[in-house]
């Protein structure tokens, strides 16, 4: 019988690196739902901000790696899906901290 063991977690803490019969692979990603909050910020982004969602994440969360939270909150899969003049939601930092503690 084959066994699956967890080797390490990804930098996003959302997936696990699994080993199955000597082969390593990433487990399926399960993204959290990002609840709405009174502390959310709504921002009409410029062309430059649309190209640099990582900088918005750094500005609001102090960590550019958290841009994936902004992507999820706006139903985007990739950063290049944002457009200048688009109104986006930036989840409250308290909401993001709460979600990260659950991981």
C-alpha atoms as a printed R data frame, in Angstrom:
    type eleno elety resid chain resno       x      y       z
1   ATOM     1    CA   UNK     A     1   0.000  0.000   0.000
2   ATOM     2    CA   UNK     A     2   1.338  3.467  -0.950
3   ATOM     3    CA   UNK     A     3   1.686  6.165   1.669
4   ATOM     4    CA   UNK     A     4   1.610  9.938   1.374
5   ATOM     5    CA   UNK     A     5   3.710 12.036   3.727
6   ATOM     6    CA   UNK     A     6   3.785 15.794   4.134
7   ATOM     7    CA   UNK     A     7   7.305 17.072   3.549
8   ATOM     8    CA   UNK     A     8   7.065 20.861   3.822
9   ATOM     9    CA   UNK     A     9   4.581 23.687   3.389
10  ATOM    10    CA   UNK     A    10   4.671 26.334   0.684
11  ATOM    11    CA   UNK     A    11   5.629 29.956   1.306
12  ATOM    12    CA   UNK     A    12   1.914 30.810   1.148
13  ATOM    13    CA   UNK     A    13   1.089 28.242   3.838
14  ATOM    14    CA   UNK     A    14  -1.836 27.094   1.709
15  ATOM    15    CA   UNK     A    15  -0.486 23.937   0.147
16  ATOM    16    CA   UNK     A    16   1.691 21.083   1.227
17  ATOM    17    CA   UNK     A    17   4.521 19.434  -0.594
18  ATOM    18    CA   UNK     A    18   3.621 15.747  -0.642
19  ATOM    19    CA   UNK     A    19   5.690 12.664  -1.383
20  ATOM    20    CA   UNK     A    20   3.975  9.767  -3.102
21  ATOM    21    CA   UNK     A    21   6.027  6.706  -4.051
22  ATOM    22    CA   UNK     A    22   9.220  8.781  -4.123
23  ATOM    23    CA   UNK     A    23   7.758 11.624  -6.226
24  ATOM    24    CA   UNK     A    24   7.243 15.092  -4.743
25  ATOM    25    CA   UNK     A    25   4.259 17.197  -5.778
26  ATOM    26    CA   UNK     A    26   2.189 20.098  -4.470
27  ATOM    27    CA   UNK     A    27  -1.164 19.289  -2.953
28  ATOM    28    CA   UNK     A    28  -4.225 21.190  -4.214
29  ATOM    29    CA   UNK     A    29  -4.425 24.776  -2.981
30  ATOM    30    CA   UNK     A    30  -7.379 25.666  -0.804
31  ATOM    31    CA   UNK     A    31  -7.860 29.424  -0.735
32  ATOM    32    CA   UNK     A    32  -9.705 31.035   2.173
33  ATOM    33    CA   UNK     A    33 -12.816 33.133   1.725
34  ATOM    34    CA   UNK     A    34 -12.018 36.749   2.505
35  ATOM    35    CA   UNK     A    35 -14.920 38.206   4.483
36  ATOM    36    CA   UNK     A    36 -16.034 41.791   4.057
37  ATOM    37    CA   UNK     A    37 -15.270 44.171   6.899
38  ATOM    38    CA   UNK     A    38 -16.002 47.768   7.829
39  ATOM    39    CA   UNK     A    39 -12.226 48.254   7.748
40  ATOM    40    CA   UNK     A    40 -11.904 47.303   4.057
41  ATOM    41    CA   UNK     A    41 -10.506 49.970   1.761
42  ATOM    42    CA   UNK     A    42 -11.997 50.623  -1.660
43  ATOM    43    CA   UNK     A    43  -9.579 52.193  -4.078
44  ATOM    44    CA   UNK     A    44  -9.788 53.272  -7.698
45  ATOM    45    CA   UNK     A    45  -6.367 52.213  -8.897
46  ATOM    46    CA   UNK     A    46  -4.130 53.945 -11.400
47  ATOM    47    CA   UNK     A    47  -2.428 52.211 -14.325
48  ATOM    48    CA   UNK     A    48   0.781 51.981 -12.303
49  ATOM    49    CA   UNK     A    49  -1.002 50.471  -9.281
50  ATOM    50    CA   UNK     A    50  -2.744 47.971 -11.573
51  ATOM    51    CA   UNK     A    51   0.666 46.734 -12.699
52  ATOM    52    CA   UNK     A    52   2.103 46.593  -9.160
53  ATOM    53    CA   UNK     A    53  -0.424 44.977  -6.840
54  ATOM    54    CA   UNK     A    54   2.538 43.795  -4.772
55  ATOM    55    CA   UNK     A    55   3.269 47.427  -3.881
56  ATOM    56    CA   UNK     A    56  -0.312 47.914  -2.700
57  ATOM    57    CA   UNK     A    57   0.067 44.840  -0.500
58  ATOM    58    CA   UNK     A    58   3.246 46.301   0.959
59  ATOM    59    CA   UNK     A    59   1.561 49.682   1.512
60  ATOM    60    CA   UNK     A    60  -1.470 48.206   3.313
61  ATOM    61    CA   UNK     A    61   0.013 45.095   4.970
62  ATOM    62    CA   UNK     A    62   3.745 45.724   5.175
63  ATOM    63    CA   UNK     A    63   4.370 42.572   3.107
64  ATOM    64    CA   UNK     A    64   4.318 42.434  -0.694
65  ATOM    65    CA   UNK     A    65   3.932 38.638  -0.562
66  ATOM    66    CA   UNK     A    66   0.357 39.175   0.655
67  ATOM    67    CA   UNK     A    67  -0.763 40.486  -2.731
68  ATOM    68    CA   UNK     A    68  -2.579 37.176  -3.210
69  ATOM    69    CA   UNK     A    69  -5.064 38.337  -0.554
70  ATOM    70    CA   UNK     A    70  -5.918 41.354  -2.728
71  ATOM    71    CA   UNK     A    71  -6.232 39.029  -5.722
72  ATOM    72    CA   UNK     A    72  -8.663 36.744  -3.865
73  ATOM    73    CA   UNK     A    73 -10.724 39.654  -2.545
74  ATOM    74    CA   UNK     A    74 -11.206 40.880  -6.112
75  ATOM    75    CA   UNK     A    75 -11.806 37.492  -7.783
76  ATOM    76    CA   UNK     A    76  -8.571 37.648  -9.775
77  ATOM    77    CA   UNK     A    77  -6.246 34.759 -10.480
78  ATOM    78    CA   UNK     A    78  -3.250 36.786 -11.707
79  ATOM    79    CA   UNK     A    79  -1.924 40.261 -10.908
80  ATOM    80    CA   UNK     A    80  -2.035 41.307 -14.574
81  ATOM    81    CA   UNK     A    81  -5.849 41.050 -14.559
82  ATOM    82    CA   UNK     A    82  -6.224 44.437 -12.856
83  ATOM    83    CA   UNK     A    83  -6.928 47.480 -15.018
84  ATOM    84    CA   UNK     A    84  -6.245 51.168 -14.402
85  ATOM    85    CA   UNK     A    85  -9.308 53.099 -13.116
86  ATOM    86    CA   UNK     A    86 -10.765 49.852 -11.699
87  ATOM    87    CA   UNK     A    87 -12.302 50.034  -8.224
88  ATOM    88    CA   UNK     A    88 -10.800 47.317  -6.030
89  ATOM    89    CA   UNK     A    89 -11.273 46.100  -2.476
90  ATOM    90    CA   UNK     A    90  -8.306 45.887  -0.150
91  ATOM    91    CA   UNK     A    91  -9.278 43.752   2.834
92  ATOM    92    CA   UNK     A    92  -8.607 45.164   6.290
93  ATOM    93    CA   UNK     A    93  -5.260 44.231   7.806
94  ATOM    94    CA   UNK     A    94  -7.058 42.766  10.840
95  ATOM    95    CA   UNK     A    95  -9.005 40.431   8.529
96  ATOM    96    CA   UNK     A    96  -5.810 39.291   6.811
97  ATOM    97    CA   UNK     A    97  -4.034 38.725  10.144
98  ATOM    98    CA   UNK     A    98  -6.984 36.665  11.359
99  ATOM    99    CA   UNK     A    99  -6.930 34.489   8.216
100 ATOM   100    CA   UNK     A   100  -3.176 33.955   8.449
101 ATOM   101    CA   UNK     A   101  -3.441 32.805  12.074
102 ATOM   102    CA   UNK     A   102  -5.870 30.063  10.981
103 ATOM   103    CA   UNK     A   103  -3.380 28.621   8.481
